[in-house]
């Protein structure tokens, strides 16, 4: 079957192992969509919706640094705890927290994601290697769906890359652009499994 260019972000594949709510800092400059891959920040934020406890904030994956990767967004709330389809950029919220995202955050969670296929598509021999997240398409503001992909040009043994490639999706053609892959967090890069503090 020919691969279709239809990015959808990251979707948990198989059983959901764990998920938790994380705050997004007020006026964060990037919109966050369901399916976006996020990383933790090194800032705790007071969460009024959760009884005033302090939780680690999150942002869209940008650094690729060891120890800060977290997982994919499953749902979005505003700062009052009301559901949103996505969190718009620069949302003020309660002046501390713009909103909250439910993240599939288990370090062994598997996800389905499309590759971007630019330059050279991911080959069968790349199974077991690591890969970065790329955000070349804007998320869908109508349905709140992410358009993130994995970046085929970054496949390598580099231990700070966000994800590890496990296998291709059964219906897709490996070695062709836009193949879908099953991936998991790179253990060295994931916040809950890395020995590196942020």
BAVEXVEX-788820 format. One record per residue: x, y, z of N, C-alpha, C, O, CB in turn. Coordinates in steps of 0.2 Angstrom, whole numbers, plus 5000, padded with zeros to 4 digits. Glycine has a CB too. Layout:
<recs>
XYZXYZXYZXYZXYZ...
</recs>
This chain:
<recs>
500449945000500050005000500450065000500950075004499550005006500350114996500750174995500650215002500050225004500550214989501250245004501150285010500850355009500950375003501850295013500450385013500150445012500450495017500550485023499350435014500550555014500750615018500250645022499850685020501150665014500150615028499550645032499850645040499550595044498950605032500250685042500550685048499950695054499550735053501050735049500050665059499550665065499850675072499550665077499150605064500550685072500850685078500950615081501150575077500450725084500950615088501150545091500550515094500150555098501650555096500350455093499750425096500050365100500450325097499250405090499850355106500050295110499850225106499250225103499750295117500350185105500250125101500150065106500650055110500850115096499650025106499549975111499250005118498950055118500249935113499449975123499149995130499450055132500050065131499249935135499050105135499250165138499550145145499250115149498750215138500250155146500550135152500450185158500450165163501250125151500450245156500350295162500250365158500450375153500950305167499950415162499850475160499750525166499450505171499250485155499950585165499850635170499750705168499950715162500450635176499450755172499350815170499950865171500250855177498750845173500150905166500750945167500551015165500151025161501350925163500851075169500651135167501051165161501651145160500751185173500851215158501151255153501251325155500751355158500851255146501851355155501951425158501551475155501351465149502651445158501251525158500851575155501251615150501851615150500751635161500951635144501151665139501751625135502151655131501551735141501651555136502151515132502051525124501451525122502051435133502551535120502451565114502351515108502251535102503051595112502151455110502051405104501351375106501251345112502651355104500951365101500351325102500451255104500951225101499851335096500051215108500151145109499551115107498951125109500351135117499651055103499151015100499150945103499650925106499151015093498550915103498550845105498950805100498850805094497750815105499350765103499850725099500550755098501050725096499650725092500650825101501350855101501750815106501550795111501250925103502350815104502850785109503150845113503350895110503450745105503150835120503350885124503950855128504050805129502750905129504350905131504850895136504750935142504350985142505550915132505050915147504950955154505451015154505951015150505150915160505251065157505651125158505951115165505751075169505251195158506451155167506751155174506351205179506651225183507451165174505751215177505351265182504751235184504351205180505151325178504651235191504051205194503551265194503651325195504151185201502851245192502351295192501751275197501651215198502051305185501551325201500951315205500351305201500151345197500851375210499951245203499451225199498751235203498651195207499451155196498451285202497751305206497251245204496951225209497551365204497251225198496751175197496851105201496351065202496751155189497451095203497651035206497851045214498251015217498250995203497451095216497451105224498051145226498251155232497451045227498451185221498951225223499651185223500151215225498851255229499651125221500351095221500751115216500551145211500251015220501451105216501951125211502151075207502351015209502551165215502051085200502251025196502751055191502751115189501651005192503151005188503551025182503251045176502751015174504050965181503451105173503151125167503351095161503851055161503251205167502951095156503151065149503151115144502851165144502751005148503551105138503551145132503651095126503751035127504051195132503451115120503651085114504351065114504751105116503451125108504450995112505150975111505551015107505451025101505150905109506151045110506551095106507251085107507651095103506351165108507451055113508151055115508550985113509050985111508251065122508150935114508450865113508950855118509350805117508750865106508950885123509450875129509350805132508750795133509550935133509850775135509750715139509350725145509450775148510350685140508850685146508450695153507850735153507550745158508950715158507650775147507150815147506550795143506050825143507350885145506550735139506050715135505450685140505650655145506250665130504850695138504250665142503750625138503750565140503950725145503450645133502950605130502450645125502650705124502550565135501950615123501450645119500850675123500650645127501250605113500550735120499950765123499350725121499250705115499950835121498950705126498350665125497750715125497250695122498250615130497750765129497150815130497450875133497950885136496650775135497050925132497250995134496651025139496051025137497351045128496851065144496351105148496651175148497251185148496351075155496151225149496351295150496551295158496551245161495751345149496751355160496951365167496451355172496551345178497251435168495751355170495251335175495051265175494651245179494651375173495351225171495251155170494651135165494451075165495051125177494551185161494051165156494351145149494851165148493551235154494051095146494351065140494451115134494051155133493951005138495051105131495151145125495351095119495551035121495751195126495251105113495551065108496251075107496551025105495151085101496551135108497251145108497351205113496951245114497551155101498051215115498151275119498551325114499051315112498651255125498151385113498451435108499151465111499251465117497951485107499551485106500151515108500051585112499551615111500551535102500451595117500451655121499851665125499651725127500451715116499551615127498951615132499151635139499651605141498551545132498751685142498951705148498751665154499051655159498651775149498151635153497851595158497751625165497451685165498351535159498051595170497951635177498551675179498651685185497851575182498951695174499651735175500251695177500751715178499451785179500051625179500651585181500651525176501151505173500551555188500051495175499951435171499451455165498951485166499651375175499651445159499251455153498751405152498151415150499651455146498851345154498451285154498751225156499351225158498151275146498451165155498751095157498651045151498251055147498351075163499151005151499150955146499250885149499650875153499650965140498850835147498850765149499350735145499250735138498150725149499850705147500450675144500550605145500550585151501150715145500550565140500750495140501550495142501950495137500550455133501650485148502350495150502750435153503350445155502350545156502550375151502950315153503550305149503450315143502450255153504150295152504750285148504750225143505150225139505350285152504250185144504250125140503650125135503450075131504150055144503250185135502650195131502850185123503350225121502350255132502550155119502650155112502150205109501550205111502550075109502350235103501950275100501950265092502450245090502150355101501450285089501450275081501550355079501150395081500750245079501950355074502050425071502350415064502550365062502650465075502150465060502450475053503050505052503250545056501850505048503550475048504150505046504050565041503550555037504650455044504450615041504350665036504650645029504450675024504750725038505150595029505350575022505750625018505850605012504750545018505950675021506350725017507050695016507350665020506450795020507350715010508050685008508050615007508050585002508550715013508050575013508150505013507650475018507650485024508850485014507150435015506750405020507050355025507650335023506150365016506750335030507050295035507050225032506550195030506650295042507650185033507750125030507550065035507550085041508450115027507450005033507349945038507949945042507849925048507249885034508549955040509149945044509149995050509649995054509749955040508750045050508750095055508350075061508350115066508450165052508050025061507649995067508249985073508749955072507349925066508050015079508550015084508950075085509250085090508949955084508950125080509250185080508750235083508250225085509550205074509050295085508750355088508550405082508850405077509150385093508050445084507850495079507550555083507250545089507250465074507550615080507250675083506550685080506350665075507750735081506250735084505550755082505650815078506050855079505150775089505150825073505150885069504450915068503950885068505450875062504450985068503751015068503751065062503851125063503651055074503751035056503751075050503051105048502951145044504051045044502551065050501851085049501451115055501651095061501451025046501051165054500651195060500151145061499751115057500351265058499951135068499451095070498751115068498651175066499451085078498251075068497551095065497151125071497051095076497251025063497051195070496651225075495951215075495551235079496751305073495651175070494951155070494851095074494351095078494751145063495251045073495150985077495650975083495650925087495150925073496151025083496651015088497250965088497550955092496351005095497250935082497750885080498450905078498550955074497450835075498950875081499650895080499850875073499450825070500150855085500350905070500650885063501350865064501750865059500550935058501550855070502250835071502450765068501950725067502450835078503050755066503350695063504050675066504250715070503350705055504250625064505050615066505450635059505250625054505150535068506050655061506450685056506950635053507450615056506850745059506750605047507150555044507950565043508350525043506850535037508050635043508750655042509150645048509750655048508850725039508850635054509250635060509350565063509650555068508850675065509150515059509250445062509950435063510350445059508950395057510150415069510850405071510850365078510350345081511150475072511450355080511550325087511550375092511650355098512150275087511550435091511650495096511150485101510550475101511450555092511450485108511050465113510550515116510250505121511450435119510650575113510150635116509550635111509150685113510550695116509550605106508950605101508350585105508350535109509050565095507750615104507150595108506850525108506650505113506650645106506950495102506550435102506950375099507450385096505950445097506750315100507050255097506550225093505950215094507250205103506850205087506450175082506350095083506850065084506650185074505750075084505650005086505449955080505749905079505049995091504949985075504749945070504349985065504050035067504349875072504249965059503749995054503049975056502949925059503949985047502650025054501850005054501749955049501949965043501450065054501349905050501249845046500949865039501149825034500749795049500549915038500249925032500649975027500449985021499649965033501249995029501650045026502250015022502449965024501850105030502550055017503050035013503750065016503750125016502950055006504150025019504750045022505250075016505250035011505149995026505650125017506050155012505750205008506050235004506350095008505050215009504750265005504550325010504450305016504150235002504450385007504350435011503650425015503150395012504250505007503550455021502950455025502750395028502150385030502350485020503250345028503050285032502950295039503250345042503650235031502450255042502350265049502750215053502850155051501550255050502950235059503450195063503150195070502850235073504150225063503350135073503250135080503850145084504350125082502950055082503850195088504450225092504250225099503750215102504650295090504850235103504750235111505250295113505650305109504850175114505150325119505650365121506350335121506450285123505450395128506850375119507550355120507650355128507650405131508050395116507850295131507950295138508450345141508350375146508150225140508950365137509450405140509150485140509350525143510050405135508650495135508450565135507750575139507550635140508250575127507450515141506750525144506850545152507350525155506450465144506450595154506550625160506450575166506750585171505950675161506050525165505950475170506450415170506450375175505250445170506850405165507250355165508050375164508450335166507150305159508150435162508850455162509150475168508850495173508850525157509850455169510150475175510350545175510650575180510850435175510250585170510450655169509850695172509350695169510650675162510050735177509550785179509550845174510050855171509650805186508950885174508950945170509051005174509051065171508250945166
</recs>
